[in-house]
Amino acid sequence: MLPAVILIAVWQTLSSLGIIPAFKLPSPAQIAWGLRDLIQLGMPPGHPLHYHILYSLYRVFLGYAVAALIAIPLGIAMGWSERLRHLIGPLLEMLRPIPPLAWIPLSILWFGIGVQSAAFIIFLGVFFPILLNTVSGVLGIDPVLIEAARTLNAKERDIFFKVLIPGAAPAIMTGLRIGVGIGWMTLVAAEFTGVKQGYGLGYMIMTARDIQRPDEIIAGMLVIGMIGLCIDMGLRFIENRLIRWR
């Protein structure tokens, strides 16, 4: 906390002395006033900050939830079945390096400009980190545990739910946490392409850029960072509650 306070104090001092031009990097005080304007007046005017946050959260949640619902079962299946890994692994490895932003033209063509298009871009950004961490978690389970369960006449279902999923849970949670950060990054970029409702943090930042309000741009970036931090803390809390044995 202290380093952040010192950094802000030095930043404000350099800005007040004119060493850091305001048009390039606004001072902390200017950014605070910009945040006030976003809350009270909105950007564009009449579009308050909390609505931008709600619309962005909805888009992130939609793409994130769909990605998790597909990636986790598929990752468990791929980790469990070597044949399935060899079958679809090359296809996934071919698609994985393609940046989600490269899909924006196709997403607009397929879904138009709106929630579905943004959710699709977020899905692409979130899917692979969750999938790969899930596969890694399953493959990282000690084979001795599985053999011991089979020696005790455990059924495949019991092995799946009592050995496989608990053993892979830490890696799955890591993938979910990584996916949140990537989801926010892809969301902002997807909203740069346009939104029907006129709401979204990415759209808000883009609008502030168009009217040359760097203070509101940085204020919007800080809002995104704080939301991401809160979500990550929430996932950490869930992880600590669910995975007590780690």
Secondary structure, 3 states (H helix, E strand, C coil): CHHHHHHHHHHHHHHHCCCCCCCCCCCHHHHHHHHHHHHHCCCCCCCCHHHHHHHHHHHHHHHHHHHHHHHHHHHHHHHHCHHHHHHHHHHHHHHCCCCHHHHHHHHHHHHCCCHHHHHHHHHHHHHHHHHHHHHHHHHCCCHHHHHHHHHCCCCHHHHHHHHHHHHHHHHHHHHHHHHHHHHHHHHHHHHHCCCCCCCCHHHHHHHHHHCCCHHHHHHHHHHHHHHHHHHHHHHHHHHHHHCCCC
